[in-house]
Each structure stands twice: as structure tokens, then as C-alpha cells.
Amino acid sequence: MIGTYGNPFQTSFLTNYTTNTSGTGSLMSTGVINVGQLVTQLMNAQSQPLTALQNQLSGIQTTLSAYGKLQGAVSSLQTAAQTLSNPSSFQAAQATVTGTGVAATVTGTPATANYSIGVSSIAQAQSVFSSPVSDPTALNMGTGTLTIQMGSLSGSTFTGSGSAINVSITSSNDSLNGIAAAINAAASGSVNASVVTDASGSRLVLSSANTGLSNAFSVTSTGASGTGLAGIAFNPASPSTSPSSAAMGESQAAADANFTVNGLALSSASNTVTSAIQGVTLNLTQPTPSGAPAQVAIGSNVTAITNSVVSFLQAYNNYVSINNSLTAYNSQSNTASVLTGDPTAMQTSNSLQAIMSSATTAGGSSSYSYLAQIGVSFNSDGSLALNTTQFQAALSANPSAVSAMFTQGGTGSSGGFAFQVANLATQLVGPNGAIGSAENSTNNQIANLNSQITTEKGMLAQIKQNLIAQYSQLNANLVQGQQTQASLYTQLAALP
């Protein structure tokens, strides 16, 4: 390529400028070539192939970016479809309670059913209190050791369980407040201690941290008889409602909750019952009126299921919006978008539309087949709209059929709409799928163009270097010629 600069074009180009020896913008001044300007103009012509490659690269990079947007939209649709195709999306349930004394919360996937819950008594935590003292800060209760034993109560029999908790009371903490603090430090999580003050004075109150007969406790004291510490004692097997100098009084006995579920008698150490109804947590708040048990109805959570379907449709519509913007054609301005007529975009759109507009046999011949039957319809731009009233009516009438329209369906079935879309989307964005393959091919084109551009830049750099050397040497020759010419003129002028 370097040799081409000796051709007639170069000679003519140089002759045109070497004859121009004055004036702004000329390539020669007093016969000397402006090498930088000359080389720049020569290189502009040589750089046209590089410019073409760079423009081609820019266009292909725009296409790759468009494929990335398309893949992102399909991937989001894939995630939403996979979520909805899981049968658990249609197993969302809710509990509706009529009556008092019971609250119910769905915590799993319970069966649709109705329950009658009668509560005769709620679970209680054991609570005991001491005789009052006038000053809870006075260090005069006496020293010794309090031993707290957790256990279970059955009738008048208390059976200890686990290790006893020993609380040391010394002259530094033998006030009522000090005893409460020492118990809380030693028996945290088992027994809670507090000081309650009223008109009669201050009392030490001990309460089990948990409800139920299995969370009762006893207290023994080694305090000397007649001291306040001696009265910090309690035997749940033989309780008294009034405190004395030798024992605390019981304000509330440990008790289990007693209730019925559809007439079946049950009990629980806690008022939060998780095992009576599978997938449902009952909270017992008070005894129910005689002959008026609370009614708990377990049914489909229509709102939650509707929201799941809406999320899927939103993901589909997001894909449609992005695809439409990438493939749009403006007939008035005769302007195409980056993927107008692109086979990958067309294949993706046609395949998804084919699924959503076809019938599904996932639910069997007696169930719904088309989305329009459950309130899902196409808009003019290809997006989907949901008639919530129609959808929820279909869901209430035949929840299993609606579920089958979106989930995997039975053996031999092609699956519901979400299941089919999830599978198609997985294929499309995979490395061998339509979008994945298009991206790979485009990346290969970009790599090839970058290689060509690098080569072309190297060639142009060498050409420029050679031109600078060539015309710099020519400049030197011109200067030498001018000097020789001037010398001759001088010699001639000196002749007689």
C-alpha cells in the first residue's frame, strides 16, 4: 500500500501544491512542503475503509444491546412463569373466623374445610406473690439461698424436671428489689421476677415465663425463720391464695388450654396452637360463649392467587412492550427499529403468542381450555389484560381447573400456559436457544470486526510513518536545492 503514493495521483497532488509557494493554507511556503498538513490529507483518503469498519461495528453493537434487552425481558418472564407454574401458587389459603375467642392464621397449605372451635379455658402461666414490705430497697430480708425448680403439675402432684436454679442472697442484695434482680439474673427464660407496689406495700411477684401445666415451678428458701427471705417459698402441689411468713400466695395457677375442634377435645400448654389443624395456627384468646363456638373457614386466598397471575401477566406485557419498541416500523417516516424484521425477535414473539392464544388440555376435557374463559384477553398491541371479576369467579367455581391452566398439569399433558412459557423461555435464553445463539453470533461478529480494525489501524500507522519520512526527506532536498540556487544567484551577481 505504501508504494501507491508514487502513482500519478500523488505526483499530481504534490505538483499542485509545490507550485503554490505563498498564501494561507498552502502546503508549501518558500518552496518547503508542510509535511503535517499534506500527510493528514493523504491519510484522510486512506482511512475510509477504517471508518466503514467502525461504523459497521457500531451498528452491530447496537444490535447486541437490543438482543440483551430482549433476553432480559424473556428472562424476567421465565422467572415469573416458573413461579406461577408451581402448584403452590394456587394453594394460597386464608382463614376466616366468625365468633369470639379464636384467631386463625394460615401458615402452610391447609385443605379447604370448615371448623368449629370451642374454648373452655385458655392456658395460663403460674404466678405467685409475697407478703408486702414497706421499703423494697431496705436490706433486711435476710440471707440464704432460694432454689427454683421447674416442673409439671398434675392435679396435686408436682414433678420437677431439669436442674434446679440456685439464687444466692447476701447482705449486699437482701432487699426486695435485690432479690428480684438476683432471680432474673439466675432464672432468665424460666421465671420472671418483679416488684409490684400498691397501698399495702411492695410485693415480690414471680411468674413462669411460659404458660401450661408443664411450666409450673416450686421455690424453697434457706432463710432463717421469721425473716422475709423465709417467706419467699412456694409449693404448687399445695398452693394458698394468701401469702404468709412461710410461703407465697398463688394469684394464678399454671393451666393448659382446653378446647374442641369439631367436637374433639384437645389441650395445649400454649394458647398458640399449631398442631390442631394442619397448616393453620390457632390463637386462643378467651373462652367461647357456651353453645357458641367460633367458626373457622379455610378457603382459597383469592386475592393472593390473583396477584400471582397478575405478576405473570405483567412480566409478559413487559416483554411485549420491549419487543414492540425494538421491532417497530414507522411507515410515515419509513424508519425501522434496530430489530425490525429480525428473525430471532420474530421467532420469539410468534412462539410466545402461539402458546398464549392456544388451548391447553392440562386440566382435562371438562375444565377450562382458553385464557379468555377465565378473563384473560389480548389487547391490540399483543399485551394481555385481566378481567379480575371474571377470573375470580372462575377461580371460586373451579379452583383446580384454573390452577391446571397455568401449572404442569397431568400425565401426558403439555402443561398449562405458565408451564409452557417457562419451558420456552428457558430454551430461548439458553446458549443454544434463538436469543442465546443470536447473541453468540453477534459477539463473534464484533470480535472479528475488532480484529480487522486493529489490523487496519496498524497498517495506517505504518503508512503515515512512511509518508512523514518520505516528505520530510523531500523537504530536506528542497531546502538544499534552494540553498544551491541562492549560491548560484550570488555568484552570478558577482560577475562583472
C-alpha positions in Angstrom: 0.0 0.0 0.0 2.9 2.3 0.7 4.1 2.1 -2.9 0.9 3.6 -4.2 2.0 7.0 -3.2 4.4 7.1 -6.2 1.4 6.9 -8.6 0.3 9.8 -10.9 -2.3 10.9 -8.3 0.5 11.5 -5.8 2.6 13.3 -8.4 -0.3 15.5 -9.5 -1.3 16.2 -5.9 2.2 17.2 -4.9 2.7 19.3 -8.1 -0.5 21.3 -7.4 0.9 22.3 -4.0 4.6 22.8 -4.8 3.6 25.4 -7.4 1.7 27.3 -4.7 4.5 29.0 -2.8 2.5 31.5 -0.9 -0.8 32.1 0.7 -2.6 30.9 3.8 -3.4 27.2 3.9 -0.8 26.2 1.3 1.2 23.1 1.8 4.5 24.9 0.8 6.0 28.1 2.0 9.0 29.5 0.1 9.3 26.1 -1.6 9.1 24.0 1.6 6.4 21.3 2.0 4.0 21.5 5.0 4.5 17.8 5.8 1.9 17.5 8.6 -0.9 19.0 6.5 0.0 17.0 3.4 0.2 13.7 5.3 -3.1 14.5 7.1 -5.0 15.0 3.8 -3.4 11.9 2.3 -4.4 9.8 5.3 -8.0 11.0 5.2 -8.4 9.2 2.0 -6.6 6.1 3.3 -8.8 6.0 6.5 -12.1 5.5 4.7 -12.0 1.7 5.0 -11.3 2.0 8.7 -14.2 4.4 9.1 -16.5 1.9 7.3 -15.4 -0.9 9.7 -16.0 1.3 12.8 -19.5 2.3 11.5 -20.3 -1.4 10.9 -19.1 -2.2 14.4 -21.3 0.5 16.0 -24.3 -0.9 14.2 -23.6 -4.5 15.3 -23.0 -3.3 18.9 -26.5 -1.6 18.8 -28.0 -4.9 17.7 -26.2 -6.8 20.5 -27.6 -4.3 23.0 -31.1 -4.9 21.6 -30.6 -8.7 22.0 -29.6 -8.0 25.6 -32.8 -6.1 26.3 -34.8 -8.9 24.6 -33.1 -11.5 26.7 -33.6 -9.6 29.9 -37.3 -9.3 29.2 -37.6 -13.0 28.4 -35.6 -14.0 31.4 -37.9 -12.0 33.7 -40.9 -13.7 32.0 -39.1 -17.0 32.6 -38.8 -16.3 36.3 -42.5 -15.2 36.6 -43.7 -18.2 34.6 -41.7 -20.7 36.7 -43.2 -19.2 39.9 -46.8 -19.4 38.6 -46.3 -22.9 37.1 -45.6 -24.2 40.6 -48.9 -25.6 42.0 -48.2 -23.9 45.4 -49.0 -20.6 43.7 -52.6 -21.7 43.6 -52.6 -23.3 47.1 -52.6 -20.0 48.9 -55.3 -20.2 51.5 -56.9 -17.9 54.0 -58.7 -18.4 57.3 -61.9 -16.6 58.0 -63.1 -16.6 61.7 -66.7 -15.9 62.8 -67.2 -15.5 66.6 -65.0 -14.7 69.5 -62.2 -16.4 71.5 -60.2 -17.6 68.5 -58.0 -16.1 65.8 -56.6 -18.2 63.0 -53.7 -17.7 60.6 -52.7 -19.9 57.6 -49.1 -21.0 58.0 -49.0 -23.8 55.4 -51.2 -25.3 52.8 -54.3 -26.5 54.6 -57.2 -28.2 52.9 -60.3 -26.3 52.2 -62.6 -27.0 55.2 -64.8 -25.6 58.0 -64.0 -26.0 61.7 -66.0 -25.3 64.9 -63.6 -24.3 67.7 -64.9 -24.2 71.3 -62.6 -22.9 74.0 -63.5 -23.8 77.6 -60.3 -22.4 79.2 -57.1 -20.7 78.0 -53.5 -21.6 79.0 -52.1 -19.7 82.0 -48.7 -19.1 83.5 -48.2 -19.8 87.2 -47.9 -16.5 89.2 -47.2 -16.2 92.9 -46.7 -13.2 95.3 -45.1 -12.4 98.6 -46.3 -10.6 101.7 -45.9 -6.8 101.4 -42.9 -4.8 102.8 -42.9 -1.1 103.3 -39.5 -0.4 101.7 -38.4 -2.6 98.7 -34.9 -1.1 98.9 -34.2 -1.9 102.5 -31.5 -4.6 103.1 -33.4 -6.5 105.7 -34.9 -9.6 104.1 -32.2 -11.9 105.4 -29.5 -14.0 103.7 -29.6 -17.5 102.3 -30.4 -19.4 99.1 -33.5 -19.6 97.0 -33.9 -22.8 95.0 -36.3 -22.6 92.0 -37.3 -26.0 90.4 -39.2 -26.1 87.1 -41.6 -29.0 86.5 -45.0 -30.2 85.6 -48.2 -30.2 87.7 -50.8 -32.9 87.5 -53.6 -32.5 90.0 -52.0 -32.1 93.4 -48.7 -33.7 92.2 -45.7 -31.6 91.2 -42.9 -33.3 89.4 -39.6 -31.5 88.9 -37.7 -31.6 85.7 -34.3 -30.3 84.7 -31.7 -28.8 87.0 -32.7 -26.6 90.0 -31.8 -22.9 89.8 -30.0 -21.7 92.9 -30.1 -17.9 93.8 -27.7 -16.6 96.4 -29.0 -13.8 98.6 -26.3 -12.0 100.6 -26.2 -8.9 102.8 -25.5 -6.9 99.6 -28.7 -7.8 97.8 -31.2 -8.9 100.5 -33.8 -6.1 99.7 -36.9 -7.0 97.8 -35.6 -5.2 94.7 -32.2 -7.0 95.1 -33.9 -10.4 95.4 -35.9 -9.7 92.2 -32.8 -8.7 90.3 -30.9 -11.8 91.5 -33.7 -14.2 90.4 -34.0 -12.6 87.0 -30.2 -12.9 86.5 -30.2 -16.6 87.5 -33.6 -17.8 86.1 -33.9 -15.9 82.9 -36.2 -17.7 80.4 -37.8 -19.8 83.2 -39.2 -17.4 85.8 -39.6 -13.7 85.7 -39.4 -11.6 88.9 -40.8 -8.1 89.5 -41.8 -5.9 92.4 -45.4 -4.6 92.5 -46.3 -1.8 94.8 -49.8 -0.8 96.0 -51.4 0.8 99.0 -50.5 -2.1 101.2 -46.8 -2.0 100.3 -44.4 -3.7 97.9 -44.6 -7.4 96.9 -42.3 -9.7 95.0 -44.1 -11.4 92.1 -42.8 -14.5 90.4 -44.3 -15.7 87.1 -43.4 -18.6 84.9 -42.0 -17.4 81.6 -44.3 -19.8 79.7 -47.9 -21.0 80.1 -49.1 -24.5 80.8 -49.0 -27.2 83.4 -45.6 -28.3 82.2 -44.1 -24.9 83.1 -45.0 -24.8 86.8 -42.3 -24.1 89.4 -41.6 -24.5 93.1 -39.5 -22.3 95.4 -37.6 -23.3 98.6 -35.7 -21.0 100.9 -32.9 -21.5 103.4 -33.7 -18.2 105.0 -34.0 -18.2 108.8 -37.4 -18.5 110.2 -39.1 -15.2 110.8 -37.1 -13.4 108.1 -38.6 -12.0 104.9 -36.5 -14.5 102.9 -38.2 -17.4 104.6 -41.5 -16.3 103.1 -40.1 -16.5 99.5 -41.2 -20.1 99.1 -43.9 -21.9 97.2 -45.2 -25.5 96.7 -47.5 -25.7 93.6 -48.9 -29.0 94.9 -50.5 -27.3 97.9 -51.0 -23.7 97.0 -52.6 -21.0 99.0 -54.2 -17.9 97.7 -52.7 -15.8 100.5 -49.1 -15.3 101.4 -47.7 -15.9 104.9 -44.4 -15.6 106.6 -43.5 -19.1 105.4 -44.9 -19.1 101.8 -46.0 -17.0 98.9 -49.6 -16.9 97.7 -50.8 -18.0 94.3 -52.6 -15.4 92.2 -52.8 -17.7 89.1 -52.3 -21.4 88.8 -50.5 -23.0 85.8 -53.0 -24.3 83.4 -53.3 -25.8 79.9 -55.7 -24.5 77.3 -58.7 -26.8 76.8 -60.7 -26.6 73.6 -62.5 -28.6 71.0 -62.1 -28.9 67.2 -65.3 -30.1 65.6 -66.2 -31.7 69.0 -62.8 -33.4 69.5 -61.5 -32.4 73.0 -57.9 -31.2 72.9 -55.5 -29.4 75.2 -52.3 -27.3 74.8 -49.7 -25.8 77.1 -49.7 -22.7 74.8 -52.5 -20.6 73.6 -50.8 -20.6 70.2 -51.8 -23.9 68.8 -50.0 -25.2 65.7 -50.9 -28.9 65.6 -54.7 -29.0 65.8 -55.3 -28.1 62.2 -52.6 -28.8 59.6 -51.3 -25.7 58.0 -53.2 -23.4 60.4 -52.2 -21.7 63.6 -54.9 -21.0 66.2 -54.6 -18.3 68.8 -56.9 -18.9 71.8 -57.7 -15.6 73.4 -60.6 -16.3 75.7 -63.3 -18.9 76.4 -66.0 -19.0 73.8 -69.6 -18.5 74.9 -71.5 -21.6 75.9 -73.1 -23.2 72.8 -71.5 -20.6 70.5 -68.1 -21.9 69.3 -66.1 -19.9 66.9 -66.3 -20.9 63.2 -63.1 -21.1 61.2 -63.4 -21.4 57.4 -60.3 -22.3 55.4 -60.6 -21.5 51.7 -58.6 -20.2 48.7 -56.9 -16.8 49.2 -58.4 -15.4 46.0 -56.5 -12.1 46.3 -53.1 -13.8 46.7 -53.8 -16.1 43.8 -55.0 -13.2 41.6 -51.8 -11.2 42.4 -49.7 -14.2 41.4 -51.4 -14.3 38.0 -51.2 -10.5 37.6 -47.4 -10.7 38.2 -47.1 -13.3 35.4 -49.2 -11.1 33.0 -47.1 -8.0 33.9 -43.9 -9.9 33.1 -45.4 -11.0 29.7 -46.6 -7.4 29.0 -43.2 -6.1 29.8 -41.7 -8.4 27.2 -44.3 -7.3 24.7 -43.6 -3.7 25.3 -39.8 -4.1 24.9 -40.2 -6.3 21.8 -42.6 -3.9 20.2 -40.2 -1.0 20.7 -37.2 -3.0 19.3 -39.1 -4.2 16.2 -41.4 -1.2 15.4 -41.6 0.3 11.9 -42.8 3.8 11.3 -44.4 3.8 7.8 -44.9 7.5 7.7 -41.2 8.3 8.2 -40.1 5.0 6.7 -38.0 4.4 9.8 -37.1 0.9 11.1 -36.1 0.0 14.6 -32.9 -2.0 15.4 -34.6 -5.4 15.3 -37.3 -4.7 12.7 -37.6 -7.8 10.6 -35.1 -9.6 12.8 -35.8 -13.4 12.6 -34.8 -14.0 16.3 -37.2 -11.4 17.6 -40.0 -12.6 15.2 -39.5 -16.3 16.3 -39.6 -15.3 19.9 -42.7 -13.3 19.6 -44.6 -15.8 17.4 -43.7 -18.7 19.7 -45.0 -16.9 22.9 -48.1 -15.7 21.2 -48.8 -19.2 19.9 -48.7 -20.6 23.5 -50.9 -17.9 25.0 -53.5 -18.0 22.3 -53.8 -21.8 22.0 -55.9 -24.2 24.1 -54.4 -26.2 26.9 -55.6 -29.7 27.9 -53.7 -29.6 31.2 -56.9 -29.7 33.3 -58.8 -32.4 31.4 -61.6 -32.2 28.9 -64.2 -30.9 31.5 -62.1 -27.9 32.6 -61.2 -24.5 31.1 -59.1 -24.5 27.9 -58.6 -20.9 26.8 -57.4 -17.9 28.7 -60.4 -16.0 27.6 -62.6 -18.4 29.6 -61.1 -17.1 32.8 -60.9 -13.4 32.0 -57.6 -13.1 30.2 -57.7 -11.4 26.8 -55.3 -9.9 24.2 -55.0 -6.1 23.6 -54.4 -4.7 20.2 -50.6 -4.4 20.8 -50.3 -8.1 21.8 -50.3 -7.5 25.6 -52.7 -9.3 27.9 -55.4 -7.8 30.1 -57.1 -9.5 33.1 -60.8 -9.1 34.0 -60.4 -9.6 37.7 -64.1 -10.2 38.4 -64.3 -12.9 35.7 -61.1 -14.5 36.8 -62.1 -14.7 40.5 -65.5 -16.1 39.6 -63.8 -18.9 37.6 -61.4 -19.5 40.5 -64.2 -19.8 43.0 -66.2 -22.0 40.7 -63.4 -24.4 39.8 -60.1 -23.7 41.6 -58.3 -26.9 40.5 -59.2 -26.2 36.8 -57.8 -22.7 37.0 -54.7 -24.0 38.6 -54.2 -26.6 35.9 -54.4 -23.9 33.2 -51.1 -22.5 34.4 -49.3 -25.3 36.1 -47.7 -28.5 34.8 -50.9 -30.5 34.6 -51.5 -34.2 34.5 -49.5 -37.0 32.9 -49.4 -36.7 29.1 -50.4 -33.1 29.1 -48.4 -30.3 27.5 -48.9 -28.4 30.7 -50.6 -25.1 31.5 -49.7 -21.7 30.0 -47.2 -20.6 32.6 -45.5 -24.1 32.5 -45.2 -23.9 28.7 -43.9 -20.3 28.7 -41.3 -21.2 31.3 -40.0 -24.0 29.2 -39.9 -22.0 26.0 -38.2 -19.0 27.8 -35.6 -21.4 29.2 -34.8 -22.6 25.7 -34.8 -19.2 24.1 -32.3 -17.6 26.5 -30.1 -20.8 26.7 -26.7 -20.8 24.9 -28.2 -22.9 22.1 -31.6 -21.1 22.0 -32.7 -18.5 19.5 -31.7 -15.4 21.6 -28.6 -17.0 23.1 -27.4 -18.1 19.6 -28.1 -14.7 18.1 -26.1 -13.1 20.9 -23.2 -15.5 20.4 -23.2 -14.9 16.7 -23.2 -11.1 17.2 -20.4 -11.3 19.7 -18.4 -13.3 17.1 -19.0 -10.6 14.5 -17.9 -7.9 17.0 -14.7 -9.8 17.8 -14.0 -10.3 14.1 -14.5 -6.6 13.3 -12.4 -5.5 16.3 -9.6 -7.7 14.9 -10.0 -6.1 11.4 -10.0 -2.6 12.9 -6.8 -3.4 14.9 -5.1 -4.6 11.7 -6.3 -1.6 9.7 -5.1 0.8 12.4 -1.6 -0.8 12.3 -1.4 -0.6 8.6 -2.5 3.1 8.6 0.1 3.9 11.3 2.9 2.4 9.2 1.7 4.2 6.1 1.6 7.5 8.0 5.1 6.9 9.4 6.4 6.2 5.9 4.8 9.3 4.4 6.2 11.5 7.1 9.7 10.1 6.4 9.3 10.4 2.6 8.1 14.0 2.6 10.5 15.1 5.4 13.3 13.8 3.1 11.8 15.7 0.2 11.7 18.8 2.3 15.4 18.4 3.1 16.2 18.0 -0.6 14.1 21.1 -1.5 15.9 23.2 1.2 19.3 22.0 -0.2 18.2 22.9 -3.7 17.1 26.3 -2.6 20.4 26.9 -0.9 22.3 25.8 -4.0 20.1 28.1 -6.1 20.8 31.1 -3.8 24.5 30.4 -4.0 24.4 30.4 -7.8 22.5 33.7 -7.9 25.1 35.2 -5.6 27.9 34.0 -7.8 26.2 35.2 -11.0 25.5 38.6 -9.4 29.2 39.0 -8.6 30.3 38.5 -12.2 31.5 41.7 -14.0 
